Amino acid sequence: MRPLAWLATVAGVSLIGALALWLTRRTLRRVAIHALHDFQTRLARYKLQERRLAKAALAGDPVITAAVRDHMAAHGLAEPAVRRRVNIYLDEMIPHFSVLSYYKIGYNLAKIFVNLLYKVSVDYQDEAALARIPKRDVVVYLMNHRSNADYVVVAYVLAHGVHVSYAVGEWARAWPLEYVFKSFGAYFIRRRFREPLYHAVLERYVQLITKNGVTQGIFPEGGLTRDGRLRPAKLGLLDYICRTLLDPAFARDIWFVPVAINYDRVLEDRSLIRELTDQRDRPGRMAQLLTVTSYVASNTARLLTGRLKRYGRAAVNFGTPLSLRGWLRSAPEGALAWPKERRLPELERLGREMLDRIGAVLPVTPVPLAAAALLSFNQTVIRRSVVLERMDELRDRLHEVNGKVVRGGARIADIWDRAWRMLRMRRLVVAEGDSLVVLPRGRPLLEYYANSIAHLVPIRGPRAPFHKAHEVESDLPRLNVKPREAR
């Protein structure tokens, strides 16, 4: 009887456990569905399928199979060894998206992070054009890359309406960031990794999720800007996405939406400038993780002691979307099927057009405007009243080229006050009576922020990048701009 009683007990416990697991999964599924309804999210069903299905689809892909054979022949390896290599790449790329992780944890953390550090502004150049994108079509957001906070800021801004799968570089492939990003639906890419087998796997994965309607977010510059300027487009991911149209079963269109981001303070600005002047100064993955941890800890301490101050504006502007099928009508027939060396020069035109659209709507926040005004004199000591006058002239110039000045209708003194709080806090500029003194150590950062809008209002006069001393006698030349009426 005792063995039977023991078996009955085990069976009862197992039944209760299975029932509890079933109820838990059912509850979590219901919570996830409510989250999607609350956020009115446009989410491709494909994102909710199991990872093994995507791996199975790609493992039998004829393009990847051909790449496996080429790799075997080139390196003298057996097929099982090469297939294991392909599985490693697929494990890196394919996320394990969780609705609850993204909307119940990630969104709330992003909301706290963004609103503690910044005052967020969002603007649309052509909201009607965005609304006219057919729901069945695929949307890809193309963004300039100023900070690693871009991922968080744009995801937070877009959370009510759309989920974005980011292409993330190697910097985030460290525990626990890798797990977090994968649960948010991001896929990892190895930048500057030239192996043909890897790129065949990456191309087919990107095309697989594109064909299945996954909304993606990519940084066409290929990495963070080190000097503050927009960088030329890298064409790898753009090429992969465009060539999805070669699949005759794919009848939808792909829409590229330009997204421009700018800040009054980029969290990594000093380290980015150091990397620009000395590539060897770039920290390793563990050093970056320790820096981020230290940064979070110090700001948490400031928050708890009431000393945390916002870093000014984080502004996101959305430009007019571009239809890929519409763009191809102006390209040579069959351009996407051309060999790579002939195809990429044609796609460079698309990359330039998208970066031009991003640059055209790049938001001008107070610090970049003030930095451009201060540097335009090529002097160390400038009267405050003259700086404000120059800021007003620059704002006029920006209005003439349809520049997106954040709160552009405010009094110029108010815009200066917002910039001044950040310049003073970071010891970039100090006040002496009615004059402003640009500190030598502050000039590289001023140039970094002024460069973000240099394509809209070029800074006067040729200068070597990130110089440390400027003592130029001048009569403070005025920009050739018509004066505006008093506000």
Secondary structure, DSSP 4 states (H G I P E B T S, - for coil): -HHHHHHHHHHHHHHHHHHHHHHHHHHHHHHHHHHHHHHT-B--GGGGS-HHHHHHHHHT-HHHHHHHHHHHHHHT--HHHHHHHHHHHHHHH-----HHIIIIIIHHHHHHHHHHH-EEEEEES-HHHHHTS-TTSEEEEEE--S-TTHHHHHHHHHTTTB--EEEE-GGG-STTHHHHHHHTT-EE--TT---HHHHHHHHHHHHHHHHTT--EEE-TTSS--SSSSPPPPP-HHHHHHHGGGGSTT--S-EEEEEEEEEES--TTHHHHHHHHH-GGG---HHHHHHHHHHHHHHHHHHHHTT-----SEEEEEE---EEHHHHHTTSPTTGGGS-HHHHHHHHHHHHHHHHHHHHHT-EE-HHHHHHHHHHTT--SEEEHHHHHHHHHHHHHHHHHTT-EETTTTS-HHHHHHHHHHHHHHTTSEEEETTEEEE-GGGHHHHHHHHHTTTTTSPPSS---TT-S--------PPPS-PPPPP-
